[in-house]
Amino acid sequence: MTDHPHPARDLVALQRRLAEFAAARHWQPYHTPKNLVAALSVEASELVEIFQWLTPEQSARVMADPDTAHRVRDEVADVLAYLLQFCEVLDVDPLAALEAKIDRNELRFPVRKDREG
């Protein structure tokens, strides 16, 4: 596995790069929360489309086909890009939001000691 810098620094750098990319093209007027969340939904749907008619077994092997794997990676990138831009516009720290959500879920769904597995 490749060594990567700290994920939080990567995320901030990617958000900055996306913001600079959009600014250089004067896209900020179009990057409203409504437009970004709509684009996020479209890209998530395009990811779903790849898996739509696959069996569970086929979906587990989707990355074995180079063409399909490329499509999956591209759609994941699009989803993440729009999510990061959405968070940037609304000043949401996505890692803090995720951490808080996991904390709440750990309280909501405690590990049951009477269950196996």
PDB file as gemmi writes it, atoms N, CA and C in Angstrom:
CRYST1    1.000    1.000    1.000  90.00  90.00  90.00 P 1                      
ATOM      1  N   MET A   1       0.836  -1.188   0.000  1.00  0.00           N  
ATOM      2  CA  MET A   1       0.000   0.000   0.000  1.00  0.00           C  
ATOM      3  C   MET A   1       0.876   1.245   0.000  1.00  0.00           C  
ATOM      4  N   THR A   2       0.465   2.253  -0.734  1.00  0.00           N  
ATOM      5  CA  THR A   2       1.227   3.483  -0.870  1.00  0.00           C  
ATOM      6  C   THR A   2       1.062   4.342   0.373  1.00  0.00           C  
ATOM      7  N   ASP A   3       2.159   4.965   0.785  1.00  0.00           N  
ATOM      8  CA  ASP A   3       2.083   5.897   1.905  1.00  0.00           C  
ATOM      9  C   ASP A   3       1.416   7.187   1.451  1.00  0.00           C  
ATOM     10  N   HIS A   4       0.452   7.645   2.213  1.00  0.00           N  
ATOM     11  CA  HIS A   4      -0.232   8.898   1.905  1.00  0.00           C  
ATOM     12  C   HIS A   4      -0.074   9.839   3.081  1.00  0.00           C  
ATOM     13  N   PRO A   5      -0.053  11.148   2.813  1.00  0.00           N  
ATOM     14  CA  PRO A   5      -0.046  12.108   3.913  1.00  0.00           C  
ATOM     15  C   PRO A   5      -1.329  11.981   4.729  1.00  0.00           C  
ATOM     16  N   HIS A   6      -1.368  12.656   5.840  1.00  0.00           N  
ATOM     17  CA  HIS A   6      -2.540  12.635   6.718  1.00  0.00           C  
ATOM     18  C   HIS A   6      -3.808  12.955   5.936  1.00  0.00           C  
ATOM     19  N   PRO A   7      -4.872  12.141   6.079  1.00  0.00           N  
ATOM     20  CA  PRO A   7      -6.095  12.344   5.282  1.00  0.00           C  
ATOM     21  C   PRO A   7      -6.711  13.728   5.425  1.00  0.00           C  
ATOM     22  N   ALA A   8      -6.662  14.316   6.616  1.00  0.00           N  
ATOM     23  CA  ALA A   8      -7.268  15.641   6.800  1.00  0.00           C  
ATOM     24  C   ALA A   8      -6.545  16.677   5.943  1.00  0.00           C  
ATOM     25  N   ARG A   9      -5.231  16.599   5.881  1.00  0.00           N  
ATOM     26  CA  ARG A   9      -4.479  17.538   5.045  1.00  0.00           C  
ATOM     27  C   ARG A   9      -4.786  17.300   3.577  1.00  0.00           C  
ATOM     28  N   ASP A  10      -4.914  16.048   3.183  1.00  0.00           N  
ATOM     29  CA  ASP A  10      -5.273  15.733   1.802  1.00  0.00           C  
ATOM     30  C   ASP A  10      -6.627  16.339   1.457  1.00  0.00           C  
ATOM     31  N   LEU A  11      -7.585  16.208   2.348  1.00  0.00           N  
ATOM     32  CA  LEU A  11      -8.933  16.705   2.110  1.00  0.00           C  
ATOM     33  C   LEU A  11      -8.922  18.224   1.944  1.00  0.00           C  
ATOM     34  N   VAL A  12      -8.229  18.924   2.805  1.00  0.00           N  
ATOM     35  CA  VAL A  12      -8.144  20.382   2.722  1.00  0.00           C  
ATOM     36  C   VAL A  12      -7.467  20.796   1.413  1.00  0.00           C  
ATOM     37  N   ALA A  13      -6.410  20.096   1.051  1.00  0.00           N  
ATOM     38  CA  ALA A  13      -5.698  20.421  -0.192  1.00  0.00           C  
ATOM     39  C   ALA A  13      -6.590  20.170  -1.404  1.00  0.00           C  
ATOM     40  N   LEU A  14      -7.350  19.094  -1.377  1.00  0.00           N  
ATOM     41  CA  LEU A  14      -8.254  18.800  -2.493  1.00  0.00           C  
ATOM     42  C   LEU A  14      -9.377  19.827  -2.574  1.00  0.00           C  
ATOM     43  N   GLN A  15      -9.915  20.229  -1.426  1.00  0.00           N  
ATOM     44  CA  GLN A  15     -10.955  21.273  -1.429  1.00  0.00           C  
ATOM     45  C   GLN A  15     -10.396  22.563  -2.016  1.00  0.00           C  
ATOM     46  N   ARG A  16      -9.195  22.917  -1.616  1.00  0.00           N  
ATOM     47  CA  ARG A  16      -8.558  24.137  -2.135  1.00  0.00           C  
ATOM     48  C   ARG A  16      -8.350  24.018  -3.646  1.00  0.00           C  
ATOM     49  N   ARG A  17      -7.876  22.860  -4.088  1.00  0.00           N  
ATOM     50  CA  ARG A  17      -7.641  22.652  -5.518  1.00  0.00           C  
ATOM     51  C   ARG A  17      -8.942  22.741  -6.314  1.00  0.00           C  
ATOM     52  N   LEU A  18     -10.007  22.156  -5.790  1.00  0.00           N  
ATOM     53  CA  LEU A  18     -11.317  22.250  -6.451  1.00  0.00           C  
ATOM     54  C   LEU A  18     -11.803  23.697  -6.504  1.00  0.00           C  
ATOM     55  N   ALA A  19     -11.624  24.427  -5.408  1.00  0.00           N  
ATOM     56  CA  ALA A  19     -12.046  25.832  -5.370  1.00  0.00           C  
ATOM     57  C   ALA A  19     -11.256  26.660  -6.373  1.00  0.00           C  
ATOM     58  N   GLU A  20      -9.952  26.415  -6.462  1.00  0.00           N  
ATOM     59  CA  GLU A  20      -9.112  27.141  -7.421  1.00  0.00           C  
ATOM     60  C   GLU A  20      -9.497  26.788  -8.857  1.00  0.00           C  
ATOM     61  N   PHE A  21      -9.800  25.531  -9.104  1.00  0.00           N  
ATOM     62  CA  PHE A  21     -10.228  25.078 -10.424  1.00  0.00           C  
ATOM     63  C   PHE A  21     -11.506  25.804 -10.842  1.00  0.00           C  
ATOM     64  N   ALA A  22     -12.475  25.854  -9.941  1.00  0.00           N  
ATOM     65  CA  ALA A  22     -13.746  26.522 -10.233  1.00  0.00           C  
ATOM     66  C   ALA A  22     -13.543  28.034 -10.398  1.00  0.00           C  
ATOM     67  N   ALA A  23     -12.728  28.627  -9.535  1.00  0.00           N  
ATOM     68  CA  ALA A  23     -12.494  30.078  -9.604  1.00  0.00           C  
ATOM     69  C   ALA A  23     -11.825  30.465 -10.924  1.00  0.00           C  
ATOM     70  N   ALA A  24     -10.865  29.671 -11.369  1.00  0.00           N  
ATOM     71  CA  ALA A  24     -10.159  29.976 -12.617  1.00  0.00           C  
ATOM     72  C   ALA A  24     -11.108  29.971 -13.818  1.00  0.00           C  
ATOM     73  N   ARG A  25     -12.207  29.256 -13.681  1.00  0.00           N  
ATOM     74  CA  ARG A  25     -13.183  29.158 -14.772  1.00  0.00           C  
ATOM     75  C   ARG A  25     -14.427  30.015 -14.517  1.00  0.00           C  
ATOM     76  N   HIS A  26     -14.382  30.776 -13.427  1.00  0.00           N  
ATOM     77  CA  HIS A  26     -15.485  31.667 -13.045  1.00  0.00           C  
ATOM     78  C   HIS A  26     -16.799  30.906 -12.851  1.00  0.00           C  
ATOM     79  N   TRP A  27     -16.706  29.736 -12.202  1.00  0.00           N  
ATOM     80  CA  TRP A  27     -17.886  28.902 -11.983  1.00  0.00           C  
ATOM     81  C   TRP A  27     -18.572  29.176 -10.643  1.00  0.00           C  
ATOM     82  N   GLN A  28     -17.992  30.034  -9.796  1.00  0.00           N  
ATOM     83  CA  GLN A  28     -18.567  30.246  -8.465  1.00  0.00           C  
ATOM     84  C   GLN A  28     -20.042  30.632  -8.490  1.00  0.00           C  
ATOM     85  N   PRO A  29     -20.502  31.460  -9.440  1.00  0.00           N  
ATOM     86  CA  PRO A  29     -21.930  31.803  -9.429  1.00  0.00           C  
ATOM     87  C   PRO A  29     -22.846  30.589  -9.576  1.00  0.00           C  
ATOM     88  N   TYR A  30     -22.328  29.533 -10.181  1.00  0.00           N  
ATOM     89  CA  TYR A  30     -23.130  28.329 -10.394  1.00  0.00           C  
ATOM     90  C   TYR A  30     -22.986  27.328  -9.248  1.00  0.00           C  
ATOM     91  N   HIS A  31     -21.993  27.533  -8.415  1.00  0.00           N  
ATOM     92  CA  HIS A  31     -21.736  26.598  -7.319  1.00  0.00           C  
ATOM     93  C   HIS A  31     -22.497  27.003  -6.066  1.00  0.00           C  
ATOM     94  N   THR A  32     -23.811  27.031  -6.211  1.00  0.00           N  
ATOM     95  CA  THR A  32     -24.689  27.296  -5.075  1.00  0.00           C  
ATOM     96  C   THR A  32     -24.938  25.974  -4.355  1.00  0.00           C  
ATOM     97  N   PRO A  33     -25.341  26.019  -3.093  1.00  0.00           N  
ATOM     98  CA  PRO A  33     -25.655  24.761  -2.407  1.00  0.00           C  
ATOM     99  C   PRO A  33     -26.670  23.918  -3.180  1.00  0.00           C  
ATOM    100  N   LYS A  34     -27.705  24.550  -3.712  1.00  0.00           N  
ATOM    101  CA  LYS A  34     -28.733  23.817  -4.457  1.00  0.00           C  
ATOM    102  C   LYS A  34     -28.146  23.133  -5.681  1.00  0.00           C  
ATOM    103  N   ASN A  35     -27.357  23.837  -6.456  1.00  0.00           N  
ATOM    104  CA  ASN A  35     -26.776  23.252  -7.662  1.00  0.00           C  
ATOM    105  C   ASN A  35     -25.770  22.150  -7.331  1.00  0.00           C  
ATOM    106  N   LEU A  36     -24.971  22.369  -6.305  1.00  0.00           N  
ATOM    107  CA  LEU A  36     -23.973  21.367  -5.941  1.00  0.00           C  
ATOM    108  C   LEU A  36     -24.609  20.092  -5.405  1.00  0.00           C  
ATOM    109  N   VAL A  37     -25.647  20.239  -4.597  1.00  0.00           N  
ATOM    110  CA  VAL A  37     -26.292  19.036  -4.060  1.00  0.00           C  
ATOM    111  C   VAL A  37     -27.041  18.297  -5.169  1.00  0.00           C  
ATOM    112  N   ALA A  38     -27.572  19.019  -6.133  1.00  0.00           N  
ATOM    113  CA  ALA A  38     -28.217  18.367  -7.281  1.00  0.00           C  
ATOM    114  C   ALA A  38     -27.178  17.608  -8.099  1.00  0.00           C  
ATOM    115  N   ALA A  39     -26.029  18.222  -8.353  1.00  0.00           N  
ATOM    116  CA  ALA A  39     -24.962  17.557  -9.093  1.00  0.00           C  
ATOM    117  C   ALA A  39     -24.450  16.336  -8.328  1.00  0.00           C  
ATOM    118  N   LEU A  40     -24.357  16.457  -7.024  1.00  0.00           N  
ATOM    119  CA  LEU A  40     -23.942  15.335  -6.180  1.00  0.00           C  
ATOM    120  C   LEU A  40     -24.911  14.165  -6.334  1.00  0.00           C  
ATOM    121  N   SER A  41     -26.189  14.462  -6.334  1.00  0.00           N  
ATOM    122  CA  SER A  41     -27.209  13.436  -6.500  1.00  0.00           C  
ATOM    123  C   SER A  41     -27.099  12.755  -7.864  1.00  0.00           C  
ATOM    124  N   VAL A  42     -26.871  13.535  -8.899  1.00  0.00           N  
ATOM    125  CA  VAL A  42     -26.731  12.984 -10.255  1.00  0.00           C  
ATOM    126  C   VAL A  42     -25.521  12.052 -10.315  1.00  0.00           C  
ATOM    127  N   GLU A  43     -24.410  12.492  -9.768  1.00  0.00           N  
ATOM    128  CA  GLU A  43     -23.197  11.668  -9.813  1.00  0.00           C  
ATOM    129  C   GLU A  43     -23.362  10.402  -8.973  1.00  0.00           C  
ATOM    130  N   ALA A  44     -24.013  10.494  -7.829  1.00  0.00           N  
ATOM    131  CA  ALA A  44     -24.277   9.292  -7.026  1.00  0.00           C  
ATOM    132  C   ALA A  44     -25.161   8.327  -7.809  1.00  0.00           C  
ATOM    133  N   SER A  45     -26.125   8.867  -8.543  1.00  0.00           N  
ATOM    134  CA  SER A  45     -26.992   8.024  -9.377  1.00  0.00           C  
ATOM    135  C   SER A  45     -26.203   7.353 -10.497  1.00  0.00           C  
ATOM    136  N   GLU A  46     -25.221   8.049 -11.048  1.00  0.00           N  
ATOM    137  CA  GLU A  46     -24.391   7.437 -12.084  1.00  0.00           C  
ATOM    138  C   GLU A  46     -23.561   6.297 -11.514  1.00  0.00           C  
ATOM    139  N   LEU A  47     -23.155   6.407 -10.256  1.00  0.00           N  
ATOM    140  CA  LEU A  47     -22.458   5.314  -9.588  1.00  0.00           C  
ATOM    141  C   LEU A  47     -23.407   4.134  -9.372  1.00  0.00           C  
ATOM    142  N   VAL A  48     -24.619   4.431  -8.942  1.00  0.00           N  
ATOM    143  CA  VAL A  48     -25.627   3.386  -8.764  1.00  0.00           C  
ATOM    144  C   VAL A  48     -25.884   2.665 -10.084  1.00  0.00           C  
ATOM    145  N   GLU A  49     -25.936   3.425 -11.166  1.00  0.00           N  
ATOM    146  CA  GLU A  49     -26.240   2.848 -12.479  1.00  0.00           C  
ATOM    147  C   GLU A  49     -25.277   1.719 -12.847  1.00  0.00           C  
ATOM    148  N   ILE A  50     -24.022   1.849 -12.465  1.00  0.00           N  
ATOM    149  CA  ILE A  50     -23.026   0.819 -12.771  1.00  0.00           C  
ATOM    150  C   ILE A  50     -23.413  -0.517 -12.133  1.00  0.00           C  
ATOM    151  N   PHE A  51     -24.006  -0.461 -10.953  1.00  0.00           N  
ATOM    152  CA  PHE A  51     -24.312  -1.656 -10.170  1.00  0.00           C  
ATOM    153  C   PHE A  51     -25.763  -2.116 -10.310  1.00  0.00           C  
ATOM    154  N   GLN A  52     -26.584  -1.317 -10.962  1.00  0.00           N  
ATOM    155  CA  GLN A  52     -28.037  -1.486 -10.945  1.00  0.00           C  
ATOM    156  C   GLN A  52     -28.510  -2.913 -11.189  1.00  0.00           C  
ATOM    157  N   TRP A  53     -28.036  -3.585 -12.199  1.00  0.00           N  
ATOM    158  CA  TRP A  53     -28.576  -4.898 -12.558  1.00  0.00           C  
ATOM    159  C   TRP A  53     -27.610  -6.040 -12.255  1.00  0.00           C  
ATOM    160  N   LEU A  54     -26.591  -5.770 -11.466  1.00  0.00           N  
ATOM    161  CA  LEU A  54     -25.631  -6.813 -11.119  1.00  0.00           C  
ATOM    162  C   LEU A  54     -26.138  -7.641  -9.944  1.00  0.00           C  
ATOM    163  N   THR A  55     -25.767  -8.896  -9.942  1.00  0.00           N  
ATOM    164  CA  THR A  55     -26.038  -9.735  -8.770  1.00  0.00           C  
ATOM    165  C   THR A  55     -25.079  -9.303  -7.662  1.00  0.00           C  
ATOM    166  N   PRO A  56     -25.343  -9.692  -6.430  1.00  0.00           N  
ATOM    167  CA  PRO A  56     -24.385  -9.374  -5.364  1.00  0.00           C  
ATOM    168  C   PRO A  56     -22.983  -9.900  -5.669  1.00  0.00           C  
ATOM    169  N   GLU A  57     -22.899 -11.082  -6.265  1.00  0.00           N  
ATOM    170  CA  GLU A  57     -21.603 -11.657  -6.606  1.00  0.00           C  
ATOM    171  C   GLU A  57     -20.902 -10.843  -7.691  1.00  0.00           C  
ATOM    172  N   GLN A  58     -21.650 -10.435  -8.700  1.00  0.00           N  
ATOM    173  CA  GLN A  58     -21.065  -9.611  -9.762  1.00  0.00           C  
ATOM    174  C   GLN A  58     -20.605  -8.265  -9.209  1.00  0.00           C  
ATOM    175  N   SER A  59     -21.401  -7.688  -8.330  1.00  0.00           N  
ATOM    176  CA  SER A  59     -21.033  -6.380  -7.778  1.00  0.00           C  
ATOM    177  C   SER A  59     -19.761  -6.464  -6.943  1.00  0.00           C  
ATOM    178  N   ALA A  60     -19.541  -7.597  -6.292  1.00  0.00           N  
ATOM    179  CA  ALA A  60     -18.332  -7.771  -5.488  1.00  0.00           C  
ATOM    180  C   ALA A  60     -17.087  -7.875  -6.363  1.00  0.00           C  
ATOM    181  N   ARG A  61     -17.264  -8.247  -7.632  1.00  0.00           N  
ATOM    182  CA  ARG A  61     -16.142  -8.410  -8.550  1.00  0.00           C  
ATOM    183  C   ARG A  61     -16.017  -7.258  -9.553  1.00  0.00           C  
ATOM    184  N   VAL A  62     -16.738  -6.198  -9.351  1.00  0.00           N  
ATOM    185  CA  VAL A  62     -16.814  -5.130 -10.350  1.00  0.00           C  
ATOM    186  C   VAL A  62     -15.450  -4.504 -10.664  1.00  0.00           C  
ATOM    187  N   MET A  63     -14.571  -4.478  -9.704  1.00  0.00           N  
ATOM    188  CA  MET A  63     -13.267  -3.845  -9.930  1.00  0.00           C  
ATOM    189  C   MET A  63     -12.303  -4.745 -10.705  1.00  0.00           C  
ATOM    190  N   ALA A  64     -12.688  -5.991 -10.960  1.00  0.00           N  
ATOM    191  CA  ALA A  64     -11.844  -6.916 -11.716  1.00  0.00           C  
ATOM    192  C   ALA A  64     -11.822  -6.562 -13.209  1.00  0.00           C  
ATOM    193  N   ASP A  65     -12.846  -5.912 -13.694  1.00  0.00           N  
ATOM    194  CA  ASP A  65     -12.901  -5.497 -15.094  1.00  0.00           C  
ATOM    195  C   ASP A  65     -12.332  -4.084 -15.198  1.00  0.00           C  
ATOM    196  N   PRO A  66     -11.237  -3.903 -15.935  1.00  0.00           N  
ATOM    197  CA  PRO A  66     -10.583  -2.585 -15.986  1.00  0.00           C  
ATOM    198  C   PRO A  66     -11.495  -1.448 -16.452  1.00  0.00           C  
ATOM    199  N   ASP A  67     -12.344  -1.702 -17.448  1.00  0.00           N  
ATOM    200  CA  ASP A  67     -13.235  -0.639 -17.935  1.00  0.00           C  
ATOM    201  C   ASP A  67     -14.253  -0.237 -16.876  1.00  0.00           C  
ATOM    202  N   THR A  68     -14.845  -1.236 -16.243  1.00  0.00           N  
ATOM    203  CA  THR A  68     -15.828  -0.939 -15.196  1.00  0.00           C  
ATOM    204  C   THR A  68     -15.152  -0.299 -13.989  1.00  0.00           C  
ATOM    205  N   ALA A  69     -13.979  -0.798 -13.640  1.00  0.00           N  
ATOM    206  CA  ALA A  69     -13.241  -0.218 -12.512  1.00  0.00           C  
ATOM    207  C   ALA A  69     -12.942   1.256 -12.761  1.00  0.00           C  
ATOM    208  N   HIS A  70     -12.572   1.578 -13.992  1.00  0.00           N  
ATOM    209  CA  HIS A  70     -12.306   2.980 -14.350  1.00  0.00           C  
ATOM    210  C   HIS A  70     -13.571   3.822 -14.170  1.00  0.00           C  
ATOM    211  N   ARG A  71     -14.710   3.300 -14.632  1.00  0.00           N  
ATOM    212  CA  ARG A  71     -15.983   4.025 -14.481  1.00  0.00           C  
ATOM    213  C   ARG A  71     -16.319   4.225 -13.003  1.00  0.00           C  
ATOM    214  N   VAL A  72     -16.125   3.193 -12.188  1.00  0.00           N  
ATOM    215  CA  VAL A  72     -16.404   3.302 -10.747  1.00  0.00           C  
ATOM    216  C   VAL A  72     -15.524   4.383 -10.134  1.00  0.00           C  
ATOM    217  N   ARG A  73     -14.228   4.341 -10.420  1.00  0.00           N  
ATOM    218  CA  ARG A  73     -13.314   5.349  -9.851  1.00  0.00           C  
ATOM    219  C   ARG A  73     -13.696   6.756 -10.285  1.00  0.00           C  
ATOM    220  N   ASP A  74     -14.071   6.919 -11.554  1.00  0.00           N  
ATOM    221  CA  ASP A  74     -14.478   8.248 -12.037  1.00  0.00           C  
ATOM    222  C   ASP A  74     -15.727   8.748 -11.317  1.00  0.00           C  
ATOM    223  N   GLU A  75     -16.707   7.875 -11.132  1.00  0.00           N  
ATOM    224  CA  GLU A  75     -17.942   8.308 -10.456  1.00  0.00           C  
ATOM    225  C   GLU A  75     -17.699   8.574  -8.975  1.00  0.00           C  
ATOM    226  N   VAL A  76     -16.852   7.769  -8.343  1.00  0.00           N  
ATOM    227  CA  VAL A  76     -16.490   8.042  -6.940  1.00  0.00           C  
ATOM    228  C   VAL A  76     -15.820   9.411  -6.851  1.00  0.00           C  
ATOM    229  N   ALA A  77     -14.934   9.699  -7.784  1.00  0.00           N  
ATOM    230  CA  ALA A  77     -14.260  11.003  -7.797  1.00  0.00           C  
ATOM    231  C   ALA A  77     -15.269  12.133  -7.975  1.00  0.00           C  
ATOM    232  N   ASP A  78     -16.227  11.951  -8.878  1.00  0.00           N  
ATOM    233  CA  ASP A  78     -17.242  12.990  -9.095  1.00  0.00           C  
ATOM    234  C   ASP A  78     -18.088  13.210  -7.845  1.00  0.00           C  
ATOM    235  N   VAL A  79     -18.499  12.119  -7.204  1.00  0.00           N  
ATOM    236  CA  VAL A  79     -19.302  12.235  -5.979  1.00  0.00           C  
ATOM    237  C   VAL A  79     -18.509  12.980  -4.909  1.00  0.00           C  
ATOM    238  N   LEU A  80     -17.268  12.569  -4.708  1.00  0.00           N  
ATOM    239  CA  LEU A  80     -16.448  13.210  -3.679  1.00  0.00           C  
ATOM    240  C   LEU A  80     -16.180  14.672  -4.012  1.00  0.00           C  
ATOM    241  N   ALA A  81     -15.914  14.966  -5.272  1.00  0.00           N  
ATOM    242  CA  ALA A  81     -15.648  16.351  -5.670  1.00  0.00           C  
ATOM    243  C   ALA A  81     -16.849  17.245  -5.369  1.00  0.00           C  
ATOM    244  N   TYR A  82     -18.028  16.800  -5.762  1.00  0.00           N  
ATOM    245  CA  TYR A  82     -19.211  17.628  -5.494  1.00  0.00           C  
ATOM    246  C   TYR A  82     -19.505  17.724  -4.002  1.00  0.00           C  
ATOM    247  N   LEU A  83     -19.286  16.648  -3.259  1.00  0.00           N  
ATOM    248  CA  LEU A  83     -19.496  16.709  -1.811  1.00  0.00           C  
ATOM    249  C   LEU A  83     -18.526  17.699  -1.174  1.00  0.00           C  
ATOM    250  N   LEU A  84     -17.258  17.651  -1.578  1.00  0.00           N  
ATOM    251  CA  LEU A  84     -16.279  18.587  -1.017  1.00  0.00           C  
ATOM    252  C   LEU A  84     -16.591  20.029  -1.385  1.00  0.00           C  
ATOM    253  N   GLN A  85     -17.035  20.260  -2.611  1.00  0.00           N  
ATOM    254  CA  GLN A  85     -17.408  21.618  -3.011  1.00  0.00           C  
ATOM    255  C   GLN A  85     -18.637  22.094  -2.238  1.00  0.00           C  
ATOM    256  N   PHE A  86     -19.597  21.213  -2.059  1.00  0.00           N  
ATOM    257  CA  PHE A  86     -20.794  21.534  -1.270  1.00  0.00           C  
ATOM    258  C   PHE A  86     -20.401  21.924   0.154  1.00  0.00           C  
ATOM    259  N   CYS A  87     -19.514  21.126   0.756  1.00  0.00           N  
ATOM    260  CA  CYS A  87     -19.052  21.420   2.116  1.00  0.00           C  
ATOM    261  C   CYS A  87     -18.301  22.742   2.180  1.00  0.00           C  
ATOM    262  N   GLU A  88     -17.510  23.021   1.167  1.00  0.00           N  
ATOM    263  CA  GLU A  88     -16.753  24.273   1.110  1.00  0.00           C  
ATOM    264  C   GLU A  88     -17.700  25.474   1.088  1.00  0.00           C  
ATOM    265  N   VAL A  89     -18.717  25.405   0.247  1.00  0.00           N  
ATOM    266  CA  VAL A  89     -19.663  26.516   0.099  1.00  0.00           C  
ATOM    267  C   VAL A  89     -20.446  26.759   1.398  1.00  0.00           C  
ATOM    268  N   LEU A  90     -20.794  25.677   2.094  1.00  0.00           N  
ATOM    269  CA  LEU A  90     -21.582  25.818   3.323  1.00  0.00           C  
ATOM    270  C   LEU A  90     -20.728  25.828   4.587  1.00  0.00           C  
ATOM    271  N   ASP A  91     -19.401  25.811   4.431  1.00  0.00           N  
ATOM    272  CA  ASP A  91     -18.469  25.818   5.554  1.00  0.00           C  
ATOM    273  C   ASP A  91     -18.742  24.657   6.520  1.00  0.00           C  
ATOM    274  N   VAL A  92     -18.875  23.469   5.938  1.00  0.00           N  
ATOM    275  CA  VAL A  92     -19.045  22.243   6.715  1.00  0.00           C  
ATOM    276  C   VAL A  92     -17.726  21.487   6.671  1.00  0.00           C  
ATOM    277  N   ASP A  93     -17.228  21.102   7.825  1.00  0.00           N  
ATOM    278  CA  ASP A  93     -16.032  20.266   7.893  1.00  0.00           C  
ATOM    279  C   ASP A  93     -16.504  18.821   7.745  1.00  0.00           C  
ATOM    280  N   PRO A  94     -16.274  18.193   6.584  1.00  0.00           N  
ATOM    281  CA  PRO A  94     -16.833  16.860   6.360  1.00  0.00           C  
ATOM    282  C   PRO A  94     -16.292  15.805   7.310  1.00  0.00           C  
ATOM    283  N   LEU A  95     -15.022  15.912   7.691  1.00  0.00           N  
ATOM    284  CA  LEU A  95     -14.470  14.926   8.620  1.00  0.00           C  
ATOM    285  C   LEU A  95     -15.043  15.099  10.015  1.00  0.00           C  
ATOM    286  N   ALA A  96     -15.230  16.336  10.449  1.00  0.00           N  
ATOM    287  CA  ALA A  96     -15.850  16.579  11.756  1.00  0.00           C  
ATOM    288  C   ALA A  96     -17.303  16.116  11.750  1.00  0.00           C  
ATOM    289  N   ALA A  97     -17.999  16.369  10.636  1.00  0.00           N  
ATOM    290  CA  ALA A  97     -19.393  15.930  10.526  1.00  0.00           C  
ATOM    291  C   ALA A  97     -19.484  14.412  10.598  1.00  0.00           C  
ATOM    292  N   LEU A  98     -18.581  13.726   9.914  1.00  0.00           N  
ATOM    293  CA  LEU A  98     -18.576  12.261   9.937  1.00  0.00           C  
ATOM    294  C   LEU A  98     -18.245  11.736  11.326  1.00  0.00           C  
ATOM    295  N   GLU A  99     -17.254  12.329  11.953  1.00  0.00           N  
ATOM    296  CA  GLU A  99     -16.877  11.895  13.299  1.00  0.00           C  
ATOM    297  C   GLU A  99     -18.043  12.061  14.272  1.00  0.00           C  
ATOM    298  N   ALA A 100     -18.732  13.189  14.206  1.00  0.00           N  
ATOM    299  CA  ALA A 100     -19.888  13.427  15.078  1.00  0.00           C  
ATOM    300  C   ALA A 100     -21.003  12.430  14.802  1.00  0.00           C  
ATOM    301  N   LYS A 101     -21.209  12.100  13.539  1.00  0.00           N  
ATOM    302  CA  LYS A 101     -22.253  11.146  13.171  1.00  0.00           C  
ATOM    303  C   LYS A 101     -21.914   9.746  13.688  1.00  0.00           C  
ATOM    304  N   ILE A 102     -20.653   9.346  13.565  1.00  0.00           N  
ATOM    305  CA  ILE A 102     -20.240   8.043  14.105  1.00  0.00           C  
ATOM    306  C   ILE A 102     -20.432   8.017  15.616  1.00  0.00           C  
ATOM    307  N   ASP A 103     -20.063   9.101  16.290  1.00  0.00           N  
ATOM    308  CA  ASP A 103     -20.260   9.187  17.742  1.00  0.00           C  
ATOM    309  C   ASP A 103     -21.726   8.993  18.106  1.00  0.00           C  
ATOM    310  N   ARG A 104     -22.619   9.690  17.372  1.00  0.00           N  
ATOM    311  CA  ARG A 104     -24.057   9.551  17.658  1.00  0.00           C  
ATOM    312  C   ARG A 104     -24.542   8.131  17.377  1.00  0.00           C  
ATOM    313  N   ASN A 105     -24.050   7.538  16.282  1.00  0.00           N  
ATOM    314  CA  ASN A 105     -24.471   6.176  15.947  1.00  0.00           C  
ATOM    315  C   ASN A 105     -23.969   5.152  16.956  1.00  0.00           C  
ATOM    316  N   GLU A 106     -22.790   5.369  17.511  1.00  0.00           N  
ATOM    317  CA  GLU A 106     -22.296   4.459  18.550  1.00  0.00           C  
ATOM    318  C   GLU A 106     -23.189   4.494  19.780  1.00  0.00           C  
ATOM    319  N   LEU A 107     -23.744   5.656  20.075  1.00  0.00           N  
ATOM    320  CA  LEU A 107     -24.681   5.757  21.193  1.00  0.00           C  
ATOM    321  C   LEU A 107     -26.043   5.163  20.834  1.00  0.00           C  
ATOM    322  N   ARG A 108     -26.499   5.426  19.618  1.00  0.00           N  
ATOM    323  CA  ARG A 108     -27.798   4.917  19.164  1.00  0.00           C  
ATOM    324  C   ARG A 108     -27.817   3.412  18.987  1.00  0.00           C  
ATOM    325  N   PHE A 109     -26.703   2.868  18.539  1.00  0.00           N  
ATOM    326  CA  PHE A 109     -26.633   1.441  18.204  1.00  0.00           C  
ATOM    327  C   PHE A 109     -25.484   0.783  18.945  1.00  0.00           C  
ATOM    328  N   PRO A 110     -25.651   0.642  20.269  1.00  0.00           N  
ATOM    329  CA  PRO A 110     -24.549   0.027  21.046  1.00  0.00           C  
ATOM    330  C   PRO A 110     -24.345  -1.438  20.648  1.00  0.00           C  
ATOM    331  N   VAL A 111     -23.131  -1.910  20.830  1.00  0.00           N  
ATOM    332  CA  VAL A 111     -22.821  -3.301  20.551  1.00  0.00           C  
ATOM    333  C   VAL A 111     -23.561  -4.153  21.572  1.00  0.00           C  
ATOM    334  N   ARG A 112     -24.306  -5.113  21.040  1.00  0.00           N  
ATOM    335  CA  ARG A 112     -25.043  -6.025  21.926  1.00  0.00           C  
ATOM    336  C   ARG A 112     -24.140  -7.185  22.290  1.00  0.00           C  
ATOM    337  N   LYS A 113     -23.988  -7.425  23.580  1.00  0.00           N  
ATOM    338  CA  LYS A 113     -23.103  -8.468  24.059  1.00  0.00           C  
ATOM    339  C   LYS A 113     -23.708  -9.862  23.870  1.00  0.00           C  
ATOM    340  N   ASP A 114     -25.020  -9.925  23.653  1.00  0.00           N  
ATOM    341  CA  ASP A 114     -25.703 -11.219  23.528  1.00  0.00           C  
ATOM    342  C   ASP A 114     -25.711 -11.733  22.091  1.00  0.00           C  
ATOM    343  N   ARG A 115     -25.114 -10.990  21.163  1.00  0.00           N  
ATOM    344  CA  ARG A 115     -25.106 -11.405  19.748  1.00  0.00           C  
ATOM    345  C   ARG A 115     -23.710 -11.878  19.356  1.00  0.00           C  
ATOM    346  N   GLU A 116     -23.686 -12.888  18.525  1.00  0.00           N  
ATOM    347  CA  GLU A 116     -22.417 -13.372  17.993  1.00  0.00           C  
ATOM    348  C   GLU A 116     -22.124 -12.646  16.701  1.00  0.00           C  
ATOM    349  N   GLY A 117     -20.834 -12.541  16.349  1.00  0.00           N  
ATOM    350  CA  GLY A 117     -20.429 -11.975  15.062  1.00  0.00           C  
ATOM    351  C   GLY A 117     -20.531 -10.537  15.085  1.00  0.00           C  
TER     352      GLY A 117                                                      
END                                                                             
